[in-house]
Amino acid sequence: MKKTVYGLALLALLTACAKPAVDPQPADDGEKVAGSYEISRILYDAPGVDDDSDEIYPQTIAKIIYSAGLEVERVNANSVRISLVLRETGRKNAVNVVGTPSLRNNFAYQDTTKVGVADGRVLNLDFTNNDAHIIIESKKK
């Protein structure tokens, strides 16, 4: 009888410990989008320039590996700061601030203009800067 009681107690304990963990939901859009993203493509199209670029990352040229990423930092519940990080084997990373868009309903906005998708899994930006059209496609690491 004691073995049965101990067995049931052990079973109850194991069952209580085996409940699946629930991933906590991000508190807000800024928290959901914040993090590191790996860039797969950067398109740069400037008017009047013949050598516009459409770069796919990562890429290897003459044994040098080039890659790019976005580092996204939460500013507040509805805004993030985005920095572009360009990496090259053997060199210090080049970091440039892209901007501080606001976030609404899985989209990024600069003022009232929609500039991309920001849903916490992908961060795809499509914007104009100094008359140059820029597209950045990335996925969260």
Sequence and secondary structure as in RCSB ss.txt:
>XXXX:A:sequence
MKKTVYGLALLALLTACAKPAVDPQPADDGEKVAGSYEISRILYDAPGVDDDSDEIYPQTIAKIIYSAGLEVERV
NANSVRISLVLRETGRKNAVNVVGTPSLRNNFAYQDTTKVGVADGRVLNLDFTNNDAHIIIESKKK
>XXXX:A:secstr
 HHHHHHHHHHHHHHHHTS       SSHHHHH EEEEEEEEEEE TT TT EEEESSEEETTEEEEEEEEEEEE
ETTEEEEEEEEEETTS  EEEEEE  EEETTEEEETTEEEEEESSSBEEEEEEETTEEEEEEEEE 
